[in-house]
Amino acid sequence: MVVMSENQFLASKGVSFATSGYCLDKLRSNRQLRTERGKKRFEAECIKAEAEYQQKRAKAKAEYASLVEKGEIRPETTLEARIRTAHGHEDLAATHAARRLLAKKGIDWKTGKPF
């Protein structure tokens, strides 16, 4: 059985963000934005790209839910998420916060077992 959160599953499918971000790269130096007709065409492209992305994201969420229901994937527990975060980079505040929380609960962040 694989342990994976929904966010990790969505990231593996390439749909981890809430929005596609299609328009962000296309706004800079876009010639078609100089005319009204071009603006409308670009807006239609953006709407279409966003709809496709949201459809793909919804499909991935449904797939994750079905895999959890079948028992092939188990959602990550809060403790497992904290241990994973505690193994993060030394400079990150979240890593230190996770280590403090685990120490407060009496759990060794390196092994995941009580001390």
N, C-alpha and C positions, 0 to 999 in steps of 0.2 A: 504494500500500500504506500502510495506517495503522499507525503505531507507537503501541502502547498496552499498558500492563501489565494483568495480570488485575485488580488492585485498581481501576484506573481504569475498566476495562470494567464491573466490578460496580457501581461508584459511578454510572456512567451509567445503569444499569438500576435503581438505587435499592435495591440489596441489598449494600452494601459492608460492613456490620457483620456480625459472627458471629452475633448474635442480634437479634431483631426490636425489642426494647425496647417491645413492646406494653403490657406490664403496668406499666411505670414511670410513665406518665402517669395510669393508671387507679387507682393505689393511694391517691392523696390524695383525701380527701373522698368516698370511695366508700360509698354507703349500703348496698349489698348485702353488704358485708363484716361487717355487724353481726350477721347470722344465719348459722347453719351451712349452711342451704340456699343462701343467697346466696354464701357462701364457695366452696361446691362448684361453683355455677354459674359464678362468676368464674374459678375454677381451670380449669374445662373450656373457657371462652372463651380463656384464656391459652394453654392447650395447643394448641387448634385454630389460633389465630393464629400461634403459633410453628411449628407443622407446615407451615402454608401458606407462611410466610416461608422456611423451610428448603427447601421444594420449589421455590419460585421462585428461590432462590439456587442450588440444584443445577442447575436448568435453565439459568440464566445462565452458570454455570461450564462446562457442557457446550457451550453455544453458543460461548463463547469458545474452547474447545479445538477445536471444529470449524472455526471461522474461521481459527485459527492453522494448522490442518492444510491448509486450502484455500489458504492464502497470502494471504488478504485482510487479515489483521492480523499484524503482526510484534511479538513481545514486546520490550519496552524493554530495552536492554542496561544493564549497571551504569554504564558511562560516561555514557550518555544520562540516566539517573536522577540521577547526581551533577550533571550540568550543569543539569538542571531544578531541582534542589534549590539549587544555587548562585545561581540567579536569584531565589530567594525573598526574603522580607523581611529587611531589614538587621538587625533586632533579634533574629532567631532564631539560636540556637546551631548548629542544623543547617546553616544557610546558610553560616556561617563555617567549619564543619568541612568541608563539601563544597568550598569554595573552597581550603582548605588542602590537601586531598587532591588536587585537580586541579593545584594549583601544584607539589606534590611529584612528580606524574607528568609535569610539564612541559606542561600543557595550559591554555590561556587559557580561563577560565570564561565570558567574554563571547562568544567566537566558537566555542569548542569545538575550536580547532585548536592544534597544538603551537607553542610559541614558540621 
